[in-house]
């Protein structure tokens, strides 16, 4: 009986993983929200990067706007070459995330809200 319960739990877990990682087709004309930045935890799925990570002088952050209506990516872009480093080019800021897997081959509209 315990083995049956464990097996059932593993199968349910695997079904959840499979549905979360399997691309789904989008019908023509269907709107698809990829990221909704109105949700407070949405920015946790993103990573803010800048040349400060490699001894550059730029600074950036990405956070919810506190109003529940979106998120804000802001910072200072500095193209100065830091003294005493091997850095040859400087000045970038970006946000990155693991993309959600979707198939938009038949879609006319994809919405990224926020």
Long-range contacts (C-beta under 8 A, 24 or more apart in sequence): 21-101, 22-101, 23-101, 23-102, 23-103, 24-102, 24-103, 25-103, 25-105, 25-106, 26-102, 26-103, 26-104, 26-105, 26-106, 26-107, 26-110, 27-106, 27-107, 28-106, 28-107, 28-108, 29-107, 29-108, 29-109, 30-107, 30-109, 31-109, 31-110, 31-111, 32-102, 32-104, 32-107, 32-109, 32-110, 32-111, 33-111, 33-112, 33-113, 34-100, 34-102, 34-110, 34-111, 34-112, 35-97, 35-100, 35-112, 35-113, 35-114, 36-113, 36-114, 37-64, 37-70, 37-71, 37-113, 37-114, 38-68, 38-69, 38-70, 38-113, 38-114, 40-64, 40-68, 42-71, 42-114, 43-71, 45-97, 45-98, 46-95, 46-96, 46-97, 47-95, 47-96, 47-97, 48-73, 48-75, 48-93, 48-94, 48-95, 49-92, 49-93, 49-94, 49-95, 49-96, 50-75, 50-92, 50-93, 50-94, 51-78, 51-87, 51-90, 51-91, 51-92, 51-93, 54-87, 55-82, 55-85, 55-87, 56-82, 56-87, 56-90, 56-91, 56-92, 57-82, 57-90, 58-90, 58-91, 58-92, 58-93, 59-93, 60-93, 60-94, 62-95, 70-114, 71-114
